[in-house]
Amino acid sequence: MDLADVTFHGSGLVRPESVLVAKDGSVFTADFRGGVAALAPDGSHRLIAGHTADLPQGLKPNGIAFEPDGSFLLAHLGAEEGGVFRLARNGQVTPLLREVEGIALPPTNYALRDTEGRLWVTVSTRLTPRDRDWTPQACTGFIALVDSRGARIAADGLGYTNECMPSPDGRFLYVNETYTRRLSRFPLAADGTLGAKQVVADFAEGEYPDGLAFDAEGQVWVTAIVANRLLRVDPGSGHVARMLDTGDPGHMARIAAASRAGTLTPADMAQASSPLANVSSLAFAGPGQREAWLGCLLADRIMRVPMPVAGAPPPHWRW
């Protein structure tokens, strides 16, 4: 895959970190103006946004996902507070999860409803500000689970928890640990209990995993911010194939050095060293699921690229 294969869509989006593609091909992105942007084929968009008294400063959606009724789950990435909210198509906002085990949720990264109806939620770090944990020693992230038994912490001590997703066969929950540069997984029991963590792959210096998706061959696709790469990981061997690489080696080395030294700042991470603009998420789409939409942190548009393999249906395609 090559940068020449990538096309760019949209304009005026605000931090379109998470891309969501419905079964009918409709494309949506998270938008820091307080909701979800619905993209039209011509690149224009309509903002679906709402307000809640719970958040006087407004919603800051990071990860987004579908609910079975077509509404959206929004992971709120506030400066100091988080939570998961439901956004209806008419803009109505409803708090869904504000605390777990009696603890108010810190800034929240991602939320996903799986095919069993369980809600998985990731918190990258308990530290404030969050950049205090942008180091290889990060270990305060966790995964929360909400099911018929209520809300609880399902896994703790993670290295800056990012996107998570059950494997298509339901045997494992996969998760990216961004600043410790790992793709990990947990054996997943029928009751939602997670087994001991298994490290699937360690990524190279400057490769910080963010989003993930599965393909039809059981491989895991990972978006790497900073490196601006699409990586394909074999869960069996841990082999990492660099399928699309637009990284700037000098920029990657500077970010890695600052992370090791504990001096990495938001200003450092706000530098767009590639047209992929800190590519952050991937959603398979199109005929035969042979293309992907890509989200990013640093541009006002998203990207589309043909894929060499078909994707596996995401959870919301199976309802």
MOCORSUL-V523406 format. One record per backbone hydrogen bond with DSSP energy under -1.0 kcal/mol. CO is the residue of the C=O (numbers start at 1). NH is the residue of the N-H. E is the energy in kcal/mol with one decimal. If there is no record, write none. Layout:
BEGIN
<<CO | NH | E> <CO | NH | E>>
END
This chain:
BEGIN
<<2 | 5 | -2.1> <3 | 6 | -1.6> <7 | 304 | -2.5> <9 | 302 | -2.5> <14 | 32 | -2.7> <15 | 17 | -2.5> <16 | 296 | -1.6> <18 | 30 | -2.2> <20 | 28 | -2.7> <22 | 25 | -2.0> <26 | 22 | -2.7> <27 | 39 | -2.5> <28 | 20 | -2.9> <29 | 37 | -2.7> <31 | 34 | -1.8> <31 | 35 | -1.9> <34 | 50 | -1.3> <35 | 31 | -2.0> <36 | 48 | -3.5> <37 | 29 | -2.0> <38 | 46 | -2.1> <40 | 43 | -2.2> <44 | 40 | -3.3> <46 | 38 | -3.0> <48 | 36 | -2.7> <52 | 55 | -1.7> <55 | 58 | -2.0> <60 | 77 | -3.2> <63 | 75 | -2.5> <65 | 73 | -3.5> <67 | 70 | -2.2> <71 | 67 | -2.5> <72 | 87 | -2.7> <73 | 65 | -1.6> <74 | 85 | -2.4> <75 | 62 | -2.5> <76 | 108 | -2.7> <81 | 78 | -1.5> <83 | 76 | -2.8> <84 | 96 | -2.7> <84 | 97 | -2.1> <85 | 74 | -2.9> <86 | 94 | -2.4> <87 | 72 | -2.7> <88 | 91 | -2.1> <92 | 88 | -2.8> <94 | 86 | -3.1> <97 | 84 | -2.5> <98 | 105 | -2.8> <100 | 103 | -1.9> <103 | 100 | -2.4> <105 | 82 | -2.1> <109 | 63 | -1.5> <110 | 122 | -2.4> <112 | 120 | -3.0> <114 | 117 | -1.9> <118 | 114 | -2.6> <119 | 146 | -2.5> <120 | 112 | -2.3> <121 | 144 | -3.2> <122 | 109 | -2.2> <122 | 110 | -1.2> <123 | 142 | -2.2> <129 | 132 | -1.8> <130 | 133 | -2.2> <131 | 134 | -1.4> <133 | 135 | -1.5> <135 | 138 | -1.7> <141 | 158 | -2.7> <142 | 123 | -2.5> <143 | 154 | -2.6> <143 | 155 | -1.6> <144 | 121 | -2.5> <145 | 152 | -2.2> <146 | 119 | -2.7> <147 | 150 | -2.2> <150 | 147 | -1.9> <152 | 145 | -2.9> <155 | 143 | -2.8> <158 | 141 | -2.5> <158 | 160 | -1.6> <159 | 180 | -1.2> <160 | 178 | -2.6> <163 | 176 | -2.1> <165 | 174 | -2.8> <167 | 170 | -2.4> <171 | 188 | -3.0> <172 | 167 | -2.8> <173 | 186 | -2.1> <174 | 165 | -2.2> <175 | 184 | -2.9> <176 | 162 | -2.6> <177 | 182 | -2.1> <178 | 181 | -1.0> <181 | 203 | -2.6> <182 | 177 | -3.1> <183 | 200 | -2.4> <183 | 201 | -1.8> <184 | 175 | -2.7> <185 | 198 | -3.0> <186 | 173 | -2.4> <187 | 195 | -2.8> <189 | 192 | -2.0> <193 | 189 | -2.8> <198 | 185 | -2.4> <201 | 183 | -2.4> <204 | 207 | -2.4> <208 | 225 | -2.1> <210 | 163 | -1.3> <211 | 223 | -2.0> <213 | 221 | -3.6> <214 | 312 | -2.4> <215 | 218 | -1.8> <219 | 215 | -2.4> <220 | 233 | -3.5> <221 | 213 | -1.9> <222 | 231 | -3.0> <223 | 210 | -2.8> <224 | 228 | -1.3> <224 | 229 | -1.2> <225 | 208 | -1.4> <225 | 227 | -2.8> <228 | 246 | -1.9> <229 | 224 | -2.5> <230 | 243 | -1.9> <230 | 244 | -1.5> <231 | 222 | -2.9> <232 | 241 | -2.7> <233 | 220 | -2.5> <234 | 238 | -2.9> <239 | 234 | -2.3> <241 | 232 | -2.6> <241 | 243 | -1.1> <244 | 230 | -2.3> <248 | 252 | -2.7> <249 | 253 | -2.3> <250 | 254 | -2.0> <251 | 255 | -2.4> <252 | 256 | -2.4> <253 | 257 | -2.2> <254 | 258 | -2.2> <255 | 259 | -2.5> <256 | 260 | -2.4> <257 | 261 | -1.9> <258 | 263 | -2.6> <265 | 269 | -1.8> <268 | 271 | -1.2> <271 | 273 | -1.0> <274 | 277 | -2.0> <277 | 297 | -1.2> <277 | 298 | -2.0> <278 | 297 | -1.2> <281 | 295 | -1.4> <283 | 293 | -2.5> <285 | 291 | -1.6> <286 | 289 | -2.5> <287 | 290 | -1.1> <289 | 311 | -1.6> <290 | 307 | -2.9> <291 | 285 | -2.7> <292 | 305 | -2.3> <293 | 283 | -2.2> <294 | 303 | -2.1> <295 | 280 | -2.4> <300 | 13 | -2.3> <302 | 9 | -3.0> <303 | 294 | -2.8> <304 | 7 | -2.6> <305 | 292 | -2.4> <310 | 216 | -3.0> <314 | 317 | -1.7> <315 | 318 | -1.7>>
END
